């Protein structure tokens, strides 16, 4: 046979799924004169065809006048059947409108084009006498002669010019023999629920659980289900946003990427990009939002690049066509060689005419998928976007996994139709990495330090203790999580230390990367650890000789010379400590060089010299802080992010302070988000960044406001002013005080972690935070104190945020007002520590800049925290987070903090004259300053966040101007 007129092959799809996706490109290649070999595997047989141009088909001698025509859209759906028909000698013509654009022709086993005269390799087949299995019952019978091509709907079949058929057999056909049903003996069925009883225990395959099912990627779920078993259909029912799709994606990831077995991912309503992003974010892991926004950090980008080949080679096939039906899924499943799992993400409860797997078609779709699982002997896992019990019951499925989520916890209930609830699991919703995992156990992945790491931890001049012979061969007893074991028989002066496997965020052990030493060496006054040769033990637990577990995973979790251990510290660590893990080089690069304690004050000159001088001044001036940093923690890595940004701006603008400050203020919003996200690494909670917004949190127009009532102050002591103007009281001198960094201090507040959930019964739970509705405005009857919810007066119900409501409850405890009545609320689990590390970093950097008279850094930090608050709502300048309720709560916390200062002054006998905004407090009637060595006073004067400063002084009543 000659291949004349047919050019070399185009890129060949490896699976039928890929062939369907690539069909437009393959048709174009045929039009350009290139052919494509296509293969279909069905019922254990292989069918080979070539896609060529109509001209090439005619040149090879094929008569296309009787060939079945197919529109390309229909051909894409039926491609497997068309390949099989073509391989049996029946050309299939693909048309665009009425124009033939490509033809499927039979191919020889060597991949060459077969001529019409050559015999069809797959046409002759002896009649089968074997008893079919149940899985064969649904397959179309294989005829003994090649079937004629089936024309598409709307066309008329044309008789092909073929040799005359053999005479028909006599009309009397013997009765078909009885086909016995396939019966499974109990011994065979037992293997699906019990491990095989062998003499020695055998390990399951890496991709299987102990009972032979495929892994879901969640160990606790595997233990409850016994894995995903062939022939079973598993439905994950979850409301939108609860995480049902994450279970589906996690199972596909575990089977395809971890265990390299083929998975068909039928994405209905999702795109292949959506699926790929979730799987990549969970597998590496990297931040899902930054991955979708193409804003990965350099480290994350390096990880993605390094694993790109591994990810691309995974046998995961995604079908995201808009016409996805259960029939198409079944056809595609037959085309994927060695298919291990089918995932359907997702079935949609709301009817969408553009999505076949939605609305009233759900019941049929679910039953068809269950049938697919049984007939193809495959596990099928589908996600349904509702957890409505009535709808789930109508589907009549054997196994249902119902998922609900509350902030960072997901609750999964396993139900069997005939037996009811079988198990309930609590999972961790790691939404930053688009996955569900088992609950986090801080002690689950602890390992002991290596000898090299212990040597690096050991202070100078101190050798390792010598233990009894063979002691290293005896594994230490394991203490209870979070505790230190009791004394051993042979105590040593150096405890065994365990660190989390993989270390901190960069993979290094969670130990300080190094701090500047004082003039006397590592054990100077600026060091926390004991001096060399001291009889003090290296840690509070050293005397016990017990094993010490290191908690925390953040690089900022330990101060200079301090390593967090259980509930205490391990002192005596000085200088750089570098682990042996893959991130050791990064830890070494963050080591701060030694500086002199007598270093001169920083001089603003820009560039690297300015940065070094700032570090020197920071190290040499205590400023009221411990040498270990804020609250004994080392935040130098994070404050270094601020320092580097300032240095770069000064260098770019040649030391021009005003120009550098202006440039930094413009970058403050994205830089603040980057710093905030860095401080959240290793946090206990993963907050939701884009929850669904309640209607009352939406602005009514571009320049409008939402419906939340903040406790903004604009209060004046009118009773005092009336007395002064009436001459009933002598003139008074008023000090106008100003608070420092009021929004920064307000970062310490209770913020909702997850999406707000409506609670119609109302009430107040101090462990939750959100928005509360009060039936009427609370009554305030104290003329000498500001109203805690401001001057706003409206009739009817009011919506207050968490900070304002907590202030009202405190006022009620003070006996100043009635306990607020909450009729409805929208809340989530809360934490006061979501912004705490961020606040501490900014506070430490601000105080250092103030000590160094560094106005550029002070203004830059002010812009960072103020823009962080103002842009986290519906602002277009910050698309990394949308939490308007956070914005309201933080601002109201600033108002509440000012109210507390006013009340404190009132308690000390001062008269409150005015309260304005978040930072202005006017007082009279006594001394407000706290002076060392002198009694009295209310506030310390200064520029720190805990201080107050005098802004203005004036006399009331004011003298009329001439």
N, C-alpha and C positions, 0 to 999 in steps of 0.2 A: 504494500500500500504506500502511496506517495503522500507526503505532507506538503505537497507543493501548494503555494498560495497561503500557507499558514505560517505566521511568524513565530519566533520564540515565545515561550510562555510568559504570562504576566505573574505577579506575586500570587502564590497559591494559598488560599485560606486553609488552615489546619483542621477546622471543625465546621460543621454545618451552620452553627451559630455565627461564626465569622463570615461564612459565605453569604448568609442573608444580609449581614451588615454591609458587606462589601459589594453587593450585587450591582449597584449603579456604577461603581468604578470598574467592575469586571465587564459590564456591557460596553462601557466606553473603550476598554482595552480591546474587546472584540471588534468594535467599529474601527479601531486603529490597526487591525490586522494581527493582533496577538491573541493567542488562545489560552484558556485557563482550564486545567484538569480539576474536576470536582468528583468527590467520592462520597457515597452514602453507605453507612453500615446499618443493616436492618435484618433482624432475625438471624444473626450470625453470618450473614452473607455480605459481600462487598460489591457495590455497583459503581462502575466508573464511567464518567462521561466527560466530554470536552465542550466548553462554551466557546463558539467561534462566530465569525460574521456570516451573514447569509451568503455572501459571495463565495467565501471559502467552502461552505457546505455544498453549494452548487458545483464548484470546481472539483470537489471530491466525488461527485456523481450522485449526490442525494437529491431526490425529488421532494421538494417542500410543498408541493401543491396540496398534498393530502395530510400534511403535518398539522398537529393541533396547535392553534395560536393561543397565546396567553398574554394578557396585559402585564407589564412589568410589576405592577403593584400586587396583582394576584400571584404572579410567579414567585415573588419573594416569599409569600406565605406558604406556597406549596412546593418550594424548591426541592425538598427531599424527594417528594413523589415524582417530580419532573425528571430528576436525575435518574431515578430508578426506571422510569419509563424509557428514557433515552438510552440507558445502558442495555435495555432489552430490545433495541433496534427500532424504536419509534421516535423520530426527531420531534423536538419540542421547540416551537418558534416563539420568541419573546418579541412583543410588539410595543411600540410607543404610539398610542392612538391606533392608526391602521398601518403603520410602517414597520416592517420587520427590522429589528436592530441587532438580534443575536439568535443563535440556534444552539440547542443542546443536542449533541450527537454522541453515539456510543464510542467508547475508547477501548483499545486493546490493553491487555494486562501490562504491556511495557509503556503505556501512556500515549501511544500514537493513535491517530485518527483511523477508525475502521471505515472501510468502504461498504457500500450496500451489498456487494457480493459476498463479503466475508460472513461466516456464521456468527451468530450471537452466542457468546460464551455462557450466558446465564439463562438462555431460553429453555433448553432441555433439562428436565429434572425428573427423575423417577418419582412416581407417586409415593407419598409417605404413608407408612403403615404404623408408625409409632403412635402411641397413645399421647395425645397432647396434654400438657400440664395446664393448670388453671391460668397461668400467665399467658399461655398461648391462645386461650379461648377468646380473648378480645382482639387478637391480631387478625387481619384479613387473611383468608386462606390463600396459599400460594398455588396458582394454577399450574397445570402440567404443561401448558403452552403459554407463550408470551401473550399478555393481555394487550388489547388495543388501547391506544392513547385515549384518555378520557377528555373530551373537549370541555373547556370552561363554560360556566353558566352563560346563557345567552347566545351560544353559537351552535351550529348544526354540525353533527359529526359527518365527516366525509369518508367514504369507503376508500381505503388505501389500495394501491395496485400491488397485490400480493399473490403468490401462487394459490390455486384453489385449495380450500381446506379439505381435510380428510372427511370421508362420509361420516355422518352422525351415527352414533351407536343406536341400537334398537331402543324403542320407547320404553320398554320394560327395564327398569333399573332395579337391581337388587337392593333390598333394604339396607340402610347404613348400619354397620356393626355398632353394637352398644359400646359407648366410651365410658369406662369407669371413672368416677370422681377421684381426684387426688386426695388421699387421706394421709394426715400427718400423725404418726405414732406419738404417744406421750413422750417417749425418750427424746424424740427430735424437738418437740415443743419445749421440753425442760431446758434445753441449751440456751433458750432465749431469756430465761429468768434466773437460772442458776449457773454459777461457774462450773466447768467440767470437773468431775471428781477424779483427779489424777493422783498418782502417788506423790508427786512433788508439785509444789505450787509453781504455776507458770505465769510469767509476766504478760499482761495484755499488750497488744500492739500499741505503738506510741500514740496513734490517733484514736484509740479505743479506751473505753472505761473497763472496769473489771468484768462487766457483763457483756462486753463486746459492742456496745453502742458507741457512736461517734461523739466526740467531745463537743460541748457547747462553748467552751472557752471559760466557763465559770465553774470551778470545782464543786461548790456546794450544790449547784443545779445538776451537775453530772451525777453527784451522789444521790440526789432525790429521784432523778429520772432513770438512773442506770445508763445514761447516754441516750443518743438519738438512734433508735433501732429501725432497720429496714422494714418497710411495710406499714409504718405508723405515720399518722398525720398529727402534727403538733400545732395548735393554734395559740398564739400569744395575743391576748386581748388587753389593750391598754388605751386610755384616752390620749388624744393628741398632746404631745409634750411629756408624757410619762416615761417614754423610753422603750416602747415595744420594738421599734425598728432597731434599737441598739442591741437587743438580744439576737435578732435576725442577723445583723451584720457581724456580731461577735461570733456566732456559730459558723458563718461562712469564712470568717477570718481564721478561726481555729483549724478548720478542716483543710482549707486551701493553702494558707500561708504557713501554718505551723506543721501540718502533716502532709502537705503536698498531694492531696487527693482532689479530683475534679469536683467543682461545685457550679451549679447553674443558679444564677441570681436573677430572678424575674422581678424587675423593678417597675411597679405600676404607680405612676404619679411621681416617681423619682427619676433622675437622670443618672447615667453612668458616672458622671462627675460627682454627684452627691454621694453615691455609694463608695466610689474610690476614695474620696476625701475622708469619709468616716472610717474606712478600713485603715488607711495610712495613718491617720491621727491616733487611732487606738493601737496600732501595731508597733509604732516606733518607740514610745509615743511622742507626739508633738502637739502643740496647742492647735485645736481645731479651727478656732476663729482666725488665728494668724495664718494658718495654712490656706484657708479659703480666700483670705484677703491678700495672699502673696506677700506676707510681712513676717516670715519666719526669721528668728534670730540667726546669727551666723552659725551657732552650734547646731540648731535644729536643721538648718539648711545643709550643713555638712552631713548630718545623720541621714537625711533624705537622699542626698547624692550617693552616699556610701552604700545604701541598701536599695538603690533604684533597680539594679539588675535582679536582685532577689525578688522584689515586689513584682516586677514585670514578668518574671518567669512563673508566677503562681498560676495554677490551673483554675482560675476563677473567671467564669464567663457570664457577662452581664447582658441581659436583654431588656432594653428600656424603650422598646417600640410603643407607640401610643395605642396600637391595636392589639395589645397583649391579652390573650384569652387563655383559658385552661387548655383548650385544644392546641393552641400554639405552644404552650409550655410542654404538653405531653409529646408533641412532635419534636421539639428541640431536645427534650430529655433523651429521646431515642438516638439522637445524632451525636451526643457527647460520649466518646469512648470512656469506659470505666467510671461513669458518673457515680459519685458517692452521696451527694446531698442536693436537694432542690430547696431553695429559699424563695419565698414569695413575699415581697415587701412593696406594697401592702394591699390588703383588702379594705375598701373604703365603705363606711356605713352610709354616708350621704351619697345620694344618687348623682352621678356625673355621666351624662350621655357619651362623653368622650373617653371614659374609662370603663371598659367592659367588666372589670372586677369591682363593681360598686353597686350600691343601692339594692333594688329588688333582685338583682342577679347574685347576691352574696350566697344564698343557700345552695343554689346550683353549683356555684364556683367551689364552695367548701366541700360539697359531696364529690365533685369531680376531682379535686386535689386528693381527697382521701382515697378515691378509686385509683388515681395515678400511683399513690404510694404502694397500694396493694399489688397492682398488676405489674409494676416495674420493680417491685421489691426494693424500694428506696425510702429513706426517711424524708418527709416533706415538712418543712417548718414555714408557717405563714404568720405574718403580723396583721392584726385587725385593729383599726384605729378607733375602737370604742370598747368600753368595759361594761356596757349596759347588760345586765343579767338576762332580761327578756330576749334581747336579740341573740345573745350567745346561746340561750336554750333552744331557739328555733333552728339553729344550725345542726343540732343533734350529733355533736362530735364526741369521740371517746375521751380525748385528753385536751384540757384547756389550761393555759397558764395565764392567770389574770394578774396584771401588773398595775400597781399604783405607786405614786412617788410623793414624798414630802421632803422638800429641799434636797439634801444630799443622800437621803435614804430612799430606797425602792423596796416595796413589799410585794413578793411574788407568791401567789396562791396556786397550788397544783390541784386540779380537780379531775376526777374520772366520772364519766356520766352515770355509771351504775353504782359507784361507791362513795361519791361525794368528795369532800376535801381530803387530800392525802398528805399534804405538807404545806407549810408556810415558811418562806425564806425572807431574810432581810439582806439586801444587797447595797453596795455603795454606788451611788450615781456619780461617776467621774465624768461630768459633762464637758470639762475642759478638753478631755481626750476622746469624747464621743464613745463612751463605753460604760458598761456595768461590770462591776467586779465584786468579789467577796468583800465583806466588811474589813476595814483596815485594822490590822493588829500591829501596833508599834513594836512588839517584841517578836513578831513571827519570823523576821528575816535577819535576826542578829547573828553575827559570826564573831569569832575571837580575832583580836589583832594578830598579825603575823609577827615573827621575831624582829623583822626589819622595822615594822611600824612601832613596836614597843621600844626598840632602840631609839627611834626618832622622838618618841614621847618622853624618854628618860631624861631628867635634868642633867646638866653638865656636872661632872665629878662624881656621878653616882653610877655604880655598876649594877648589873642585874643580880638579884639574889640567887644564891645557890640553893637549890632544893635537893631533896634526897635523890639518890640514884634511881633512875628509871621513872622519875616523877612525870617527865614529859610524855611517857607512854600511857599514863592513866588519864582518861578523860575527866575533866572537872565535873563535879555535880552541878546540875542546872538549877539555878535559883528560881523562885517564883517571879513571874513577870513584874517588872517595876520595883523589885525588892533587892536587898543585899543579903546574901546568905550569912549565916552565923559563923563564928570562929571555927577554924579547922584545927586538926591535931598539930600541924606544923605550920603555924602562921608565918607569912613572909611580909616584907615591908613594901611590896609592890603588888597591887591587885591585878588579877587578870581582867582585861577590858574587852568588851565586845562592841562592835560597831555594826550599823546596818549594812547589809550586803549591797554593794554599789554606792554606798556613801550618800553624799548630798546631791543637790540638783545636777552637778556636773560629773557625778560618778566618783567623787573623791570622798575619803572618810570625813565625817563631820567633825573636823577639828579646826582650830584657828589657822589661818594661812600665814600668820606672823604679825608681830607688832613691833614698833620701835622700842628699843631698850633705853633705860636711863643711863646716866653717866657712870654708874657703878656696876654696870653689867646686867646680866639677865635677872638678877635678884635684887635690883635696886628698889628704892622706895616706890617707884612707879610700877613695880611688878607685883602681881598678886601672890606668886608662889613663894615658898620659903627660900632662904639663902642656902647655897651649897654647904653641906656639912651640918645643916640644922637637924635636930632630932625630930622635927615635925614630920608626920607622915605625909606622903604626897597627896593624899586625899582624905576626906572625912571618913571613908570606909577602909582605909589602909589597915587600921588596927584590927579589923575583923578578919582580914585575910580573905574576904569573900570576893566572888566575881561581881564586877560592876558592869551594868548595861548602860550604854550611851543612848539617851533619847534624843529625838529631834533629827531632822534631816536637812535643815537649812544651813547654809554656810554662815549665816549670821546668828546662829543659835549659841555661840560660845564667845565669851569675852577674851581679852588679852590674858593669856595664861590661865584661862578657865575653860573647862570642858564640862558640859552638863552631864551629870551621871545620876540616873534615877531621880531623886528629889534634891540632890546636893550638887557639889562641884568636885572636880579633880584638879587640885592646884599643883603648881610646880611645873607647868608646861610653859616654856618660853622659847622664843625664836620661831623660825618657820617649821611647820610640821607638814610633811608631804607624804601622802599615802602611796601605795603601790598600785592603785587601780589605774584605769585608763585616763582618768582626769588629773593624774598627779602633776602633769606639766602645767595645767592651768592653775592649779593651786600654787605651784612654785612661782608662777609669773605674777601672782597677786601679793607676794611677800613685800612688805614695806621695808625699805632700807633703814638702818640705824641712823638716828639723828641726835644731835646734841641737845641736852636739856637747856642749854644756855643759848639756843638759837635766837637770832634777833626777830622782832616782830615782822609779820609778813608785809611786804611792800608791793603794792599793786603795779606790776609792770607787764603782765601778760606773759603767755607762753609757759614753758615747762618750769622756768625758775620761779614763777609765781606759784605754781602748784606745789613745788617743793617747799617754798617758804610757808605756805599755808599749812602743809603737813607738819612742818617743824613747830610752828606756833601752836597748832592743835595738840601736838604731843607734849609740849612743854608747859602748857597752861591748863590747870585743872578746871578752873571755872566752875567749881562746885560739883562737877561730875566725877565719878570714880574713874580711875585710870582705865578700866575696862570698857568705857563708853557708856551710853545711856542705859541705866538700870543694870549695869554690869555686863552688858552685851556688846559685842564687837560688830558695829554696823559700818565698818570702814569700806567694805566692798560697795555698799549702796551709796554712802556719801561720796565715794570716789566717782560714781556716775555723775553726780552734780558737779564735782570739781572739774572733771574732764570736759564737761559741756561749757563751763565758764572759761576754762583755759583756752579751749578751741575758739570761742567767740572773741576773746581778747586778742588772740593771735591773728584771727582773720581780719580784725579791724585795727590792727597795729597799736593796741593798747588804748584805743579810744573808749573810755568807760561808758559814755552815753550811747554810742553806737552799738557797743557790745550788749549793753543792758536792753536796748530796744530789740535787738535781734533775738535775745534769749526770751524775752516776754512773748514774742511771736511764736516761739517753739514750745512755750510752757505747757500747753495742753497735751500734745502728743508725748512730750518727754515725761510729764507727770503720769500718764497712763502706763508708759513703759516702766517707770520706777515702781508704780503700784503693783503691776503684774509681777515684777521681779521679787517684791517683798511677799507676794502671796505663794511663792514656790515653797512647797513643804507645809502649807497651812493645813489646819484640821478640817476646813470646810472648803468646798468648791462652790463659789457663788454663781448664780445665774446672771448672765450679762444682758440677755435679750428676752425677758419674759413677756408674755402677752399682756398688753396694757389694758387696765381697766378704763372704762369710758371716762370716769371722773378724773383720771390722770392725764387726759389728752387736752391739749390747748384747743380752744374753740376757733381760733384763727391764728394767722401767722404771728401777730404781735400780741395775742391775748394770753390769758392765763387759764390754768385748770381750776378745779373746784376745791382744792385743799386750802385750809385756813391755817396759816402759820401764825405763831405768837409774836408777831413783829411789834416792837415797842415804839411808842411815840407818846410817852406819858409825862405829865407835869403835875406837880403837887399843887393843885388849884386852891386847896384850903389854906396852905401857907401863903401863897401869893395874895389871896384875898385879904388875909390878916395884915400883910405887909403894906398893901395899897391902902388899906383902911387906917393905917397908923396904929393898929392894935398890937403890933410887934415891932421890936427894934430892927434896924437894917442888919442884914447878915452877909457874911463873906462866903461865897460859894466856890468850891474847887471842882472844876470839870475834869474828871478822870477819864483816862482812855485805857481800854484793855489791849493787850498785845496778841496779834495773830488769833483772833477770836474764832475764825473758821477752822484753823489748824487744831485748836484745843477741842473743837466740837467733833473732830474725827472719833473721839472716844464716846461712842453712842451705840445704842442697840439698833442694828440694821437687819432687815429681813434677808435671809440667805437665798432662798428660792423664790419662785413665783408666788404671788399673793393668792390665798385661797379664801373664798367667801365663807363666813360663818354667820348664818342668819340669826342665831340666838344671841349674838353679841358677847358681852363679858370681856374681861381682861386677863390675859395669861402673861405673867412677866417673862416667860421663856420664849415669847413670840413677839413679833414687831410688825408694824404695817400701818394701815389707815383705819380710823375708828369713826363711827357716826354717832353723834349725841343728838337726842331728840330736840333739845333747845340749847341755847348758849348758856354756859354756867354763870351763876350769879356771883358777882364780886362786890363786896361791900366794905372794903378797906380803903379809905381815902388817903392813907399815909403810905401805901405800898402800891406798886404798879400791878395792873391786872396781868396775870400770867399768860393770857391769850391775846393780849394787845387791845387796841382801841376799836377794832372792827365791830360794828353792831349790825346784825341782821336777824330777821325773824325766821323761825323754822329750824329744821335740822342743820347741824354743822358737821363738816368732815375735818377731823383733826389728825395730825400725824402722831407717831409714837412718842417722840420727845416731848411734845406739848401735853399729851395725856399723862405721861409719867410725872411731869411737873405738877399737874392738877392733883394727882394722887398724893404727891408729897405735900402740897399745900393743905390737903385735907388732913394729913397726919399732923401738920403743924396747927390744926384747928383754925385755919384761915378761910376755909370754904367747905362746901358739901362734897361728898364723894361723887365723882362724875358717874353718870348712868350711860352705859354704852348699849345702844340698841342693835347695832350691826357692826361687823368688822371684817376687814380683808387683811389677813396676816400670813406670816410664814415663820418657821423656826428662826430664832434670832441669835446673833452673837455680838458682843461688845468688842470683839477683837479683830473684826474684819479689816479695819483700817489702822489697828494699833501699831503694827510694825512700820507701816508707811508714816504714821504720825511721829513715831520716835525717830525715824531716819531724818525727816524734815526738821524736826525740833533740834536734833543734835547738830545738823549742818547749819541751821540758822544761828544757834548759839555760838558755834565756832566762828561764823562769819561776823557776828556782832563783836566778839572779842577781838577779832583781827581788823575791825573797821573796814570790812569788805562789803561795800555798798552794792556792788554788782550782784554778788551771791544772795544778799538779803532780798533785793528786789526780785531776783529770779525765783527764789523760793516762795515769795509772797504771790507771784503770778502763778506758780505751779499749784499751790493749794487752793487759791481762789478760783482759778479756771477749772480745776478738777471738779469743784462743787457746782459751778454754774453751767458746765457743759454736759453733765451726766444725765440731763433730762432729754428733751427732744431737740437738742442743739445739733446742727449739721456740722459743727466744727469738731465733734468728737463722736465718731461712729464705732468706737470700740466698746461702748457700754451705753445702755439706755435704762436707767433706773431713776425715773423722776421722783419716786417715793424716797429714795436715798437722799436726793437733793433737798427735799422738804424736811426730812428728819434731821439732816446735818445743820441746815440753816436754823431750824427751830431749836436744836440743841445749843447753838450759839446764843439765841435769845434766852433760852433757859439758863445758861451759864451766867449771863449778865443779870438775870433776875436773882439767882442765888447770891451773887456778889452784893446786889442791893439789899437783899434780906440779911446778909451777914453784917453789912454796915449798920442796918437798922437795929440788929441785935446788940451791937456795940454802942448804941446810944446816938448814932449819927442820924440826921434828918435827910431823907431822900428828897431832892428837889426836882430832878429830871432824870429820865431814862430814855435813851434814843438808840434805835437800831440794835446792833450786836455788840457795840464797844464803848458806848458813851454813858457815863454815870456821874451825875452831879450831886455832891453831898455838902452838908454844912453842919455846924453844931459840935465840932470836935476834931481831934487829930486823927487823920486816916492812915498816916504813915507808921509803919513799924520801924522803930529805930533801935539798933542793938544797944543793950545796956539800959534801955528806958522802957518803963511800963506803958501799956496802952498801945493804940494803933490797931489797924485792921489789915492793911495790905502792905506788902513789901514794895518798895519803889524800884523800878528798873525796866529793862526791855525784854526780860524773859517772859515766857508764856504764862507763868504763875504770878507775874508782877503787874502792877498798875503804874501808870505814869501821869504826871500832871500836864494837862493839855491847855488849860486856861484857868484864870481866876477872875471873878467879877463880883460885884456887890448888888444885892437886891434890897429894896426896890431900886431899879435903875433910875439915875437922875435924868430928867427930861433934857433933851438937847436944846440949846438956845436957838 
